Structures are given as C-alpha cells and as structure tokens.
Amino acid sequence: MVIEHIAKHMGHDARQIPEELEEAVILSFEQNWRDERRRAAYGFHLPFGEGSHRWGVVREPTFAH
C-alpha cells in the first residue's frame, strides 16, 4: 500500500508500478530499518517479521485527561 501510494503521488499507474521504484522504496526503508537511531526516530517496526516488507509505525500512547 505504501509503494502504491508513493507511485500514485509520483504520477504512476498503481497497477503498473515500475520495478525500479518498488525496489528503491524497499531499499530506502531497509536502510532506515537497519539504522537503530533512525528506526527509533521514525517508530518503524515489522509486525509480521523480517522479510515481510509489511512495516508499520509505532504510535506514541495518548492519555486522556
């Protein structure tokens, strides 16, 4: 879904995403994922494990007053 969103934003047809774009998005994520400091700053996590390419962002807890 993330790759589709980026492709659409760049003007591509989401049904025909260029392979280079898909690879670039995955590589970019993996570079940030490998850097522990950046991973923490962005809140990335892999809810389905390594290699799943299904990542999420951890939300900070919100507290009701």
C-alpha positions as CSV (number, residue, x, y, z in Angstrom):
1,M,0.0,0.0,0.0
2,V,2.8,2.4,0.8
3,I,4.5,1.7,-2.5
4,E,1.2,2.2,-4.4
5,H,0.6,5.5,-2.6
6,I,4.1,6.7,-3.5
7,A,3.7,5.6,-7.1
8,K,0.4,7.4,-7.4
9,H,1.8,10.5,-5.8
10,M,4.6,10.4,-8.4
11,G,2.0,10.1,-11.2
12,H,2.4,6.4,-12.0
13,D,-0.5,4.0,-12.6
14,A,-0.6,1.9,-9.3
15,R,-1.4,-1.2,-11.4
16,Q,1.9,-0.9,-13.3
17,I,4.5,0.3,-10.7
18,P,8.0,0.5,-12.2
19,E,10.2,-2.2,-10.7
20,E,12.9,0.3,-10.0
21,L,10.6,2.4,-7.9
22,E,9.4,-0.6,-5.9
23,E,13.0,-1.6,-5.3
24,A,14.0,2.0,-4.3
25,V,11.2,2.3,-1.8
26,I,12.1,-1.1,-0.2
27,L,15.8,-0.3,-0.1
28,S,15.1,3.1,1.4
29,F,13.0,1.5,4.2
30,E,15.6,-1.2,4.8
31,Q,18.4,1.3,5.1
32,N,16.4,3.2,7.7
33,W,15.3,0.0,9.4
34,R,18.9,-1.1,9.8
35,D,19.9,2.1,11.5
36,E,18.7,1.8,15.1
37,R,18.7,5.5,15.7
38,R,16.6,6.3,12.6
39,R,14.3,3.4,13.3
40,A,13.6,4.7,16.7
41,A,13.1,8.3,15.4
42,Y,10.6,7.1,12.8
43,G,9.0,4.5,15.0
44,F,9.3,1.7,12.4
45,H,8.5,-1.8,13.3
46,L,7.9,-5.1,11.4
47,P,4.7,-6.5,12.8
48,F,4.9,-9.6,10.6
49,G,8.7,-10.2,10.9
50,E,11.8,-9.7,9.0
51,G,11.5,-10.0,5.2
52,S,7.7,-9.4,5.2
53,H,8.0,-5.9,3.7
54,R,5.0,-5.1,5.8
55,W,6.1,-2.4,8.2
56,G,4.2,-0.1,10.5
57,V,4.8,2.9,12.6
58,V,4.5,2.7,16.4
59,R,2.2,5.4,17.8
60,E,3.0,7.1,21.0
61,P,0.4,6.4,23.6
62,T,-2.2,9.2,24.1
63,F,-3.5,9.8,27.5
64,A,-7.0,11.2,28.4
65,H,-7.0,14.0,30.9
